[in-house]
Amino acid sequence: MFLKIWLNYIMGYVNIKVESYFLERFINICISKKIFLWNIKRKKSTILYANLSIKDYKRLKEVAKKTKSKIKIENKKGLPFIFHKYRKRKIFLAFFMFIIIGLIATSNFIWNIEIRGNIEIKEEEIIELLNQNGFKVGSNKNKIDTNLIINKIRLQRDDIAWMGINMRGTNAIVEIKETDKAPEIIDENEYCNIVSNKNASITKINVQNGTAAVNVGDIVKKGDILVLGYMEGKYTGIRYVHSSADIEAKVWYSKKEKFYLNQEIQVPTGATEKKYTLNFNNFKINLYKTLSKFKNYDTINESKKLMLFSNFYLPIEFIKTTNYEYEKQQKTYTEEELTEIATQKLEQELEQEIDNKENILNRQVNIYPNDGYIEVEVIYEVLENIGIKEKIIF
Protein backbone atom coordinates (compact mmCIF):
# COMPACT_ATOMS: atom_id res chain seq x y z
CA MET A 1 0.00 0.00 0.00
CA PHE A 2 2.65 2.52 1.04
CA LEU A 3 4.91 1.58 -1.87
CA LYS A 4 2.04 2.19 -4.26
CA ILE A 5 1.42 5.66 -2.79
CA TRP A 6 5.15 6.46 -2.99
CA LEU A 7 5.25 5.41 -6.68
CA ASN A 8 2.20 7.56 -7.41
CA TYR A 9 4.01 10.50 -5.83
CA ILE A 10 6.92 9.94 -8.23
CA MET A 11 4.60 9.55 -11.25
CA GLY A 12 2.21 12.29 -10.11
CA TYR A 13 -1.31 12.23 -8.67
CA VAL A 14 -4.33 14.48 -8.21
CA ASN A 15 -6.70 15.26 -5.38
CA ILE A 16 -10.28 15.23 -6.66
CA LYS A 17 -13.69 16.36 -5.45
CA VAL A 18 -16.58 14.03 -6.32
CA GLU A 19 -20.20 15.22 -6.09
CA SER A 20 -22.83 12.49 -6.49
CA TYR A 21 -25.94 10.97 -4.95
CA PHE A 22 -24.40 7.53 -5.54
CA LEU A 23 -21.00 7.79 -3.82
CA GLU A 24 -21.01 4.17 -2.62
CA ARG A 25 -21.65 2.96 -6.18
CA PHE A 26 -18.90 5.28 -7.43
CA ILE A 27 -16.36 3.74 -4.98
CA ASN A 28 -17.48 0.16 -5.74
CA ILE A 29 -17.07 0.65 -9.51
CA CYS A 30 -13.61 2.13 -8.93
CA ILE A 31 -12.66 -0.92 -6.90
CA SER A 32 -14.01 -3.31 -9.53
CA LYS A 33 -12.06 -1.50 -12.26
CA LYS A 34 -8.93 -1.48 -10.03
CA ILE A 35 -8.83 2.30 -9.86
CA PHE A 36 -6.78 2.93 -6.70
CA LEU A 37 -8.20 5.66 -4.42
CA TRP A 38 -6.55 6.66 -1.16
CA ASN A 39 -6.93 9.24 1.57
CA ILE A 40 -10.68 9.20 1.00
CA LYS A 41 -12.53 11.85 3.03
CA ARG A 42 -16.30 12.15 2.91
CA LYS A 43 -17.96 15.51 3.38
CA LYS A 44 -21.72 15.50 3.81
CA SER A 45 -23.59 12.65 2.10
CA THR A 46 -22.98 13.73 -1.49
CA ILE A 47 -19.35 14.93 -1.51
CA LEU A 48 -16.06 13.12 -1.06
CA TYR A 49 -12.40 13.93 -1.61
CA ALA A 50 -9.78 11.38 -2.69
CA ASN A 51 -6.35 10.99 -4.26
CA LEU A 52 -5.63 8.96 -7.38
CA SER A 53 -2.92 8.66 -10.00
CA ILE A 54 -2.88 10.64 -13.26
CA LYS A 55 -3.29 7.40 -15.18
CA ASP A 56 -6.39 6.36 -13.20
CA TYR A 57 -7.89 9.86 -13.42
CA LYS A 58 -8.14 9.46 -17.19
CA ARG A 59 -10.29 6.36 -16.61
CA LEU A 60 -12.83 8.12 -14.37
CA LYS A 61 -14.90 9.57 -17.22
CA GLU A 62 -16.84 6.32 -17.72
CA VAL A 63 -17.36 5.85 -13.93
CA ALA A 64 -18.60 9.44 -13.58
CA LYS A 65 -21.07 8.88 -16.40
CA LYS A 66 -22.48 5.68 -14.86
CA THR A 67 -22.91 7.24 -11.41
CA LYS A 68 -23.95 10.71 -12.62
CA SER A 69 -21.04 12.22 -10.71
CA LYS A 70 -19.37 15.57 -11.08
CA ILE A 71 -15.58 15.41 -10.73
CA LYS A 72 -13.26 18.35 -10.15
CA ILE A 73 -9.47 18.43 -9.64
CA GLU A 74 -8.66 20.25 -6.40
CA ASN A 75 -4.87 19.85 -6.34
CA LYS A 76 -2.09 18.38 -8.47
CA LYS A 77 0.75 16.77 -6.56
CA GLY A 78 3.91 14.76 -7.17
CA LEU A 79 7.22 15.16 -8.94
CA PRO A 80 5.94 15.88 -12.48
CA PHE A 81 3.94 18.89 -11.25
CA ILE A 82 6.82 20.12 -9.08
CA PHE A 83 9.18 19.91 -12.06
CA HIS A 84 6.67 21.75 -14.23
CA LYS A 85 6.18 24.48 -11.65
CA TYR A 86 9.89 25.10 -11.20
CA ARG A 87 11.00 24.27 -14.74
CA LYS A 88 12.60 27.73 -15.12
CA ARG A 89 14.43 27.52 -11.80
CA LYS A 90 17.34 25.36 -12.75
CA ILE A 91 19.24 25.74 -9.48
CA PHE A 92 16.22 24.70 -7.45
CA LEU A 93 15.55 21.80 -9.77
CA ALA A 94 19.17 20.64 -9.57
CA PHE A 95 19.07 20.88 -5.77
CA PHE A 96 15.81 18.94 -5.66
CA MET A 97 17.25 16.22 -7.86
CA PHE A 98 20.31 16.11 -5.63
CA ILE A 99 18.05 15.47 -2.62
CA ILE A 100 16.18 12.67 -4.42
CA ILE A 101 19.44 11.00 -5.47
CA GLY A 102 20.74 11.41 -1.92
CA LEU A 103 17.67 9.72 -0.46
CA ILE A 104 18.00 6.79 -2.86
CA ALA A 105 21.70 6.46 -1.96
CA THR A 106 21.13 6.65 1.79
CA SER A 107 18.46 3.94 1.62
CA ASN A 108 21.26 1.37 1.25
CA PHE A 109 22.70 2.17 4.68
CA ILE A 110 21.72 1.59 8.31
CA TRP A 111 20.91 4.87 10.06
CA ASN A 112 19.20 3.55 13.18
CA ILE A 113 19.59 0.44 15.34
CA GLU A 114 16.65 -0.54 17.57
CA ILE A 115 17.20 -3.07 20.39
CA ARG A 116 14.28 -5.18 21.63
CA GLY A 117 13.85 -7.95 24.20
CA ASN A 118 16.75 -7.10 26.53
CA ILE A 119 16.02 -7.02 30.27
CA GLU A 120 19.24 -7.64 32.21
CA ILE A 121 21.69 -6.82 29.40
CA LYS A 122 22.12 -3.08 28.86
CA GLU A 123 21.34 -1.66 25.43
CA GLU A 124 24.78 0.00 25.34
CA GLU A 125 26.46 -3.41 25.72
CA ILE A 126 24.55 -4.85 22.76
CA ILE A 127 25.33 -1.80 20.59
CA GLU A 128 29.03 -2.14 21.48
CA LEU A 129 28.99 -5.86 20.59
CA LEU A 130 27.38 -5.06 17.24
CA ASN A 131 29.94 -2.32 16.55
CA GLN A 132 32.83 -4.67 17.35
CA ASN A 133 31.48 -7.11 14.77
CA GLY A 134 31.09 -4.53 12.01
CA PHE A 135 27.37 -3.82 12.45
CA LYS A 136 27.01 -0.11 13.12
CA VAL A 137 25.17 3.04 12.08
CA GLY A 138 26.43 4.03 8.62
CA SER A 139 27.14 0.45 7.49
CA ASN A 140 26.05 -0.65 4.02
CA LYS A 141 23.28 -3.14 4.77
CA ASN A 142 23.84 -4.96 1.46
CA LYS A 143 27.37 -5.91 2.53
CA ILE A 144 26.48 -7.26 5.98
CA ASP A 145 26.13 -10.97 6.72
CA THR A 146 23.65 -10.85 9.60
CA ASN A 147 23.84 -14.62 10.25
CA LEU A 148 27.63 -14.40 10.68
CA ILE A 149 27.29 -11.48 13.12
CA ILE A 150 24.61 -13.30 15.12
CA ASN A 151 26.78 -16.44 15.41
CA LYS A 152 29.81 -14.41 16.53
CA ILE A 153 27.84 -12.61 19.25
CA ARG A 154 26.23 -15.86 20.44
CA LEU A 155 29.74 -17.30 20.92
CA GLN A 156 30.86 -14.17 22.79
CA ARG A 157 27.90 -14.01 25.19
CA ASP A 158 26.45 -17.03 26.95
CA ASP A 159 23.65 -14.88 28.40
CA ILE A 160 22.03 -14.47 24.97
CA ALA A 161 19.86 -17.49 24.12
CA TRP A 162 18.58 -16.23 20.75
CA MET A 163 19.21 -13.25 18.50
CA GLY A 164 17.64 -11.97 15.28
CA ILE A 165 18.36 -8.98 13.00
CA ASN A 166 15.66 -7.60 10.68
CA MET A 167 16.29 -4.83 8.16
CA ARG A 168 13.34 -2.51 7.60
CA GLY A 169 14.21 0.42 5.40
CA THR A 170 17.18 2.18 7.00
CA ASN A 171 16.18 0.81 10.41
CA ALA A 172 17.78 -2.35 11.84
CA ILE A 173 15.69 -4.11 14.49
CA VAL A 174 17.81 -6.34 16.74
CA GLU A 175 15.76 -8.75 18.86
CA ILE A 176 17.31 -10.86 21.60
CA LYS A 177 16.16 -13.38 24.17
CA GLU A 178 18.23 -13.63 27.30
CA THR A 179 19.29 -16.91 28.86
CA ASP A 180 17.49 -17.80 32.08
CA LYS A 181 20.02 -17.97 34.89
CA ALA A 182 19.12 -21.24 36.55
CA PRO A 183 20.85 -22.35 39.75
CA GLU A 184 23.21 -25.31 39.62
CA ILE A 185 21.17 -28.50 39.59
CA ILE A 186 22.61 -31.43 41.50
CA ASP A 187 21.53 -34.84 40.24
CA GLU A 188 19.21 -36.72 42.59
CA ASN A 189 21.68 -39.64 42.62
CA GLU A 190 24.51 -37.45 43.98
CA TYR A 191 25.13 -36.89 47.67
CA CYS A 192 24.76 -33.35 48.97
CA ASN A 193 24.40 -31.20 52.09
CA ILE A 194 22.13 -28.21 52.45
CA VAL A 195 23.99 -25.03 53.44
CA SER A 196 22.73 -21.61 54.43
CA ASN A 197 22.82 -18.93 51.73
CA LYS A 198 22.11 -16.11 54.22
CA ASN A 199 22.74 -14.99 57.80
CA ALA A 200 19.55 -15.92 59.62
CA SER A 201 17.72 -17.34 62.64
CA ILE A 202 16.01 -20.71 62.07
CA THR A 203 12.25 -20.68 62.70
CA LYS A 204 11.26 -24.00 61.09
CA ILE A 205 13.13 -27.02 59.74
CA ASN A 206 11.44 -30.01 58.16
CA VAL A 207 13.93 -32.62 56.90
CA GLN A 208 12.75 -35.15 54.31
CA ASN A 209 16.16 -36.68 53.67
CA GLY A 210 19.41 -36.25 55.56
CA THR A 211 20.27 -35.26 59.14
CA ALA A 212 19.44 -31.86 60.61
CA ALA A 213 22.54 -29.98 61.77
CA VAL A 214 20.63 -27.07 63.34
CA ASN A 215 17.55 -26.55 65.48
CA VAL A 216 14.78 -23.97 65.64
CA GLY A 217 16.18 -20.81 67.29
CA ASP A 218 19.77 -21.35 66.10
CA ILE A 219 21.62 -18.41 64.53
CA VAL A 220 23.40 -19.42 61.30
CA LYS A 221 25.82 -17.67 59.00
CA LYS A 222 26.08 -17.86 55.24
CA GLY A 223 27.85 -21.12 54.36
CA ASP A 224 26.92 -23.00 57.55
CA ILE A 225 25.64 -26.57 57.05
CA LEU A 226 21.92 -26.84 57.82
CA VAL A 227 21.29 -30.45 56.78
CA LEU A 228 23.99 -33.13 56.55
CA GLY A 229 23.98 -35.40 53.53
CA TYR A 230 24.01 -38.67 55.45
CA MET A 231 21.83 -40.72 57.78
CA GLU A 232 22.96 -43.03 60.57
CA GLY A 233 20.98 -46.11 61.58
CA LYS A 234 21.48 -48.56 64.44
CA TYR A 235 21.85 -51.49 62.10
CA THR A 236 22.70 -49.83 58.78
CA GLY A 237 25.43 -47.51 60.02
CA ILE A 238 26.19 -44.36 58.04
CA ARG A 239 24.82 -44.03 54.53
CA TYR A 240 25.08 -40.94 52.35
CA VAL A 241 21.98 -39.38 50.78
CA HIS A 242 20.79 -36.53 48.61
CA SER A 243 19.53 -34.07 51.27
CA SER A 244 16.13 -32.41 51.00
CA ALA A 245 14.35 -30.17 53.51
CA ASP A 246 12.05 -27.17 53.98
CA ILE A 247 13.83 -24.54 56.07
CA GLU A 248 12.32 -21.25 57.13
CA ALA A 249 14.26 -18.50 58.89
CA LYS A 250 14.31 -14.85 59.91
CA VAL A 251 16.75 -12.99 57.65
CA TRP A 252 18.14 -9.56 58.49
CA TYR A 253 18.68 -6.78 55.96
CA SER A 254 20.42 -3.65 57.20
CA LYS A 255 21.88 -0.37 55.97
CA LYS A 256 23.86 2.21 57.94
CA GLU A 257 24.95 5.66 56.74
CA LYS A 258 26.19 9.06 57.98
CA PHE A 259 24.06 12.17 57.42
CA TYR A 260 25.41 15.67 58.18
CA LEU A 261 23.28 18.34 59.84
CA ASN A 262 24.83 21.11 57.71
CA GLN A 263 24.49 20.39 54.00
CA GLU A 264 24.90 22.20 50.71
CA ILE A 265 21.71 21.76 48.71
CA GLN A 266 20.69 22.62 45.16
CA VAL A 267 17.67 24.92 44.83
CA PRO A 268 16.21 25.31 41.31
CA THR A 269 15.77 28.94 40.23
CA GLY A 270 13.25 28.06 37.53
CA ALA A 271 15.44 29.53 34.79
CA THR A 272 16.18 27.32 31.77
CA GLU A 273 18.00 27.64 28.47
CA LYS A 274 17.78 25.48 25.37
CA LYS A 275 20.53 24.75 22.85
CA TYR A 276 20.29 22.74 19.66
CA THR A 277 22.75 20.56 17.75
CA LEU A 278 22.58 18.73 14.42
CA ASN A 279 24.45 15.45 14.20
CA PHE A 280 25.27 14.16 10.70
CA ASN A 281 26.55 10.62 11.31
CA ASN A 282 28.78 11.73 14.26
CA PHE A 283 29.69 15.09 12.65
CA LYS A 284 28.12 17.62 15.01
CA ILE A 285 27.10 21.17 14.16
CA ASN A 286 26.23 23.35 17.15
CA LEU A 287 23.40 25.77 16.39
CA TYR A 288 24.49 28.06 19.23
CA LYS A 289 27.52 30.29 19.68
CA THR A 290 28.02 30.78 23.40
CA LEU A 291 28.49 28.55 26.41
CA SER A 292 25.90 28.40 29.17
CA LYS A 293 25.20 31.67 30.93
CA PHE A 294 24.47 29.73 34.14
CA LYS A 295 27.15 29.11 36.73
CA ASN A 296 25.46 26.06 38.24
CA TYR A 297 23.08 23.93 36.23
CA ASP A 298 21.87 20.41 35.44
CA THR A 299 21.71 19.27 31.83
CA ILE A 300 19.22 16.99 30.09
CA ASN A 301 19.80 15.92 26.48
CA GLU A 302 16.98 14.76 24.22
CA SER A 303 17.77 13.37 20.78
CA LYS A 304 15.53 12.50 17.87
CA LYS A 305 16.57 10.94 14.59
CA LEU A 306 14.88 12.39 11.55
CA MET A 307 12.89 10.05 9.35
CA LEU A 308 10.73 10.46 6.27
CA PHE A 309 8.31 7.74 7.28
CA SER A 310 8.20 4.62 9.43
CA ASN A 311 11.51 2.69 9.34
CA PHE A 312 13.14 5.12 6.86
CA TYR A 313 15.59 7.03 9.04
CA LEU A 314 17.94 9.72 7.76
CA PRO A 315 21.59 10.14 8.86
CA ILE A 316 20.56 13.29 10.72
CA GLU A 317 19.99 13.51 14.46
CA PHE A 318 18.44 16.53 16.15
CA ILE A 319 19.70 17.07 19.72
CA LYS A 320 18.03 19.42 22.19
CA THR A 321 20.05 20.33 25.29
CA THR A 322 18.17 21.89 28.18
CA ASN A 323 20.07 23.48 31.08
CA TYR A 324 18.25 23.95 34.39
CA GLU A 325 19.81 26.56 36.65
CA TYR A 326 20.13 26.01 40.39
CA GLU A 327 21.64 27.88 43.32
CA LYS A 328 23.80 26.33 46.00
CA GLN A 329 22.52 27.05 49.49
CA GLN A 330 23.59 25.96 52.95
CA LYS A 331 20.87 24.27 54.96
CA THR A 332 20.95 23.20 58.58
CA TYR A 333 18.62 20.34 59.52
CA THR A 334 17.36 19.45 62.95
CA GLU A 335 18.02 15.88 64.11
CA GLU A 336 14.32 15.12 63.73
CA GLU A 337 14.18 16.38 60.14
CA LEU A 338 17.37 14.60 59.15
CA THR A 339 16.26 11.35 60.82
CA GLU A 340 13.06 11.33 58.78
CA ILE A 341 14.88 12.05 55.49
CA ALA A 342 17.62 9.48 56.21
CA THR A 343 15.18 6.77 57.30
CA GLN A 344 13.08 7.18 54.16
CA LYS A 345 16.18 6.98 51.94
CA LEU A 346 17.55 3.82 53.59
CA GLU A 347 14.15 2.12 53.63
CA GLN A 348 13.74 2.66 49.87
CA GLU A 349 17.18 1.16 49.23
CA LEU A 350 16.49 -1.86 51.47
CA GLU A 351 13.09 -2.60 49.96
CA GLN A 352 14.72 -2.92 46.53
CA GLU A 353 16.73 -5.87 47.91
CA ILE A 354 13.71 -7.70 49.37
CA ASP A 355 11.77 -9.88 46.95
CA ASN A 356 8.63 -10.39 49.02
CA LYS A 357 7.79 -7.29 51.08
CA GLU A 358 4.71 -9.00 52.57
CA ASN A 359 7.03 -11.23 54.63
CA ILE A 360 8.62 -8.31 56.52
CA LEU A 361 8.19 -9.13 60.22
CA ASN A 362 9.88 -6.21 61.96
CA ARG A 363 11.51 -2.89 61.17
CA GLN A 364 14.04 -1.26 63.47
CA VAL A 365 15.62 2.21 63.19
CA ASN A 366 18.72 3.06 65.27
CA ILE A 367 19.94 6.65 65.58
CA TYR A 368 23.50 7.46 66.73
CA PRO A 369 23.94 11.24 67.32
CA ASN A 370 27.44 12.70 66.86
CA ASP A 371 29.05 16.13 66.65
CA GLY A 372 27.71 17.64 63.42
CA TYR A 373 26.15 14.47 62.04
CA ILE A 374 24.01 11.46 62.86
CA GLU A 375 24.40 7.83 61.90
CA VAL A 376 21.18 6.11 60.93
CA GLU A 377 20.77 2.34 60.76
CA VAL A 378 17.66 0.64 59.42
CA ILE A 379 17.15 -3.10 59.95
CA TYR A 380 14.45 -5.27 58.40
CA GLU A 381 13.61 -8.74 59.71
CA VAL A 382 12.12 -10.86 56.91
CA LEU A 383 10.70 -14.40 56.95
CA GLU A 384 12.22 -16.41 54.08
CA ASN A 385 12.97 -19.92 52.89
CA ILE A 386 16.73 -20.47 52.95
CA GLY A 387 19.23 -23.16 52.04
CA ILE A 388 20.99 -24.31 48.87
CA LYS A 389 22.32 -27.74 47.97
CA GLU A 390 26.07 -28.34 47.97
CA LYS A 391 27.61 -31.49 46.53
CA ILE A 392 29.62 -33.68 48.92
CA ILE A 393 33.16 -34.18 47.62
CA PHE A 394 34.97 -37.18 49.03
JOTARA-V373187 format. One line per field, one symbol per residue. ss: DSSP state (H for helix, E for strand, C for the rest). Layout:
ss=???
//
This chain:
ss=CHHHHHHHHHHCEEEEEEECCCHHHHHHHHHHCCCCCEEEEEECCCEEEEEEEHHHHCCHHHHHHHHCCEEEEEEEECHHHHHHHCCCCHHHHHHHHHHHHHHHHHCCECCEEEEECCCCCCHHHHHHHHHHCCCCCCCEHHHCCHHHHHHHHHHHCCCEEEEEEEEECCEEEEEEEECCCCCCCCCCCCCEEEECCCCEEEEEEEEEECEECCCCCCEECCCCEEEECEEEECCCEEEECECEEEEEEEEEEEEEEEEECEEEEEEEEEEEEEEEEEEECCEEEECCCCCCCCCCEEEEEEEEEEEEECCEEEEEEEEEEEEEEEEEEEEECCHHHHHHHHHHHHHHHHHCCCCCHHHEEEEEEEEEECCCEEEEEEEEEEEEECCEEEECCC
//
